[in-house]
Amino acid sequence: MAFSVGNGNGRSRGRFHGISSLSEINVTPFVDVVLVLLIIFMLTAHVMEFGIEVDVPKVKQVKDSAKELAVVSITKDGNLFLNEKPVNINELAKLARERFDVKGGVYLRADKETPWDPIAQVMSTLGEAKIPINAVTKPEDEADKRRR
């Protein structure tokens, strides 16, 4: 749509003679901005859904207020530890009763590559001594699942 300036007889007065004005809106910059915003939204949408990993600070536990629990650890080589001290399987039940209150049970922790035989032997020994056994596991983290 064009407008002409003048009296319509072909001669125009003023400084706009021979120039017709454009009244159309250029939508190209608008489309460019909208597409850039769409791309930014698409890239940041997954961060809002899953969150950002933050490494929180660790604090030192106060020994006086924390109750020490009996933890039996079995390495993948079959070595046996009672709260990080090596122990013989034949003395395990006696040492656990002497050093800890085993009414709540003993926590059994084993490496995932440990053969089943040492784990079964420890469970049998503690079971014969009527000491409850609690298995220690680590929950699988959702972030670890996505990384695979």
C-alpha positions, 0 to 999 in steps of 0.5 A: 500500500503506497501513499502519494504526496501532492495534488494528484496531477503528477507534480508534487511539492515538498521534499518527498517528490518521487519517493513512495513510502512503505507501510509494511511491517518487516517480521524477519527480526521478530521470527529470528528472536522467537526462534532463538528463544525457542532454542534456548528453551529447548536446551534448558528444559532438561536442566529444569526437569532433572536438576543440577548436581551440587556437591554439598559440604561434609561435616565431621560427626561428633563421637559423643552423640553418635552411637557406634554400630557394629558393622561387619565388612567383607572385602572381595578377597574374603577378608573379614573386618569388624568396624575396620579391625580384622577379625577371625570368623570364629570370634566374630559373634563373641567380639560383636557382643562384647563391643556393641549392643547387638540387639538392633543387629549387626550391619553386614557390608560386602563388596559387590564382587565378593563370592557368596561363600564368605557372606553365607559363612558370616550370616550362618555364624551370626545366625547361630549366635542369635544376632540379627543381620542387616544388609547394607546396600547403596541405592542406585542414583538416578544421575548414574542411570542417565550417564550409562 
